[in-house]
Amino acid sequence: MVELRKPHPCGGYLWEVVRLGADIGLKCRTCGRRVLLPRSTVERRMKRFVERGPEVSAVDLQSHMQ
C-alpha cells in the first residue's frame, strides 16, 4: 500500500498495488477505482510506503513458475 502526494478525485490518498512491471496497477482504497500508470510516474508521485507485502525469494519464484 502506498500514499501518493495528490488526492484522488474521491479524496483518498491511499492506494493498493495490484500489479508490478513496467506499468504499475493501483487500486484506490477509498472508492475502489483501478488505474494503470507507468512506473516512472508512480515513483515520482509516491510520498511513502504505508504497508509492504511479504518478501519473495528467487527460490519461491522458481517453484511457483513450475
Secondary structure, DSSP 8 states (H G I E B T S, - for coil): -EEESS--TTS--EEEEEE-SSEEEEEETTT--EEEEEHHHHHHHEEEES-------HHHHHHHH-
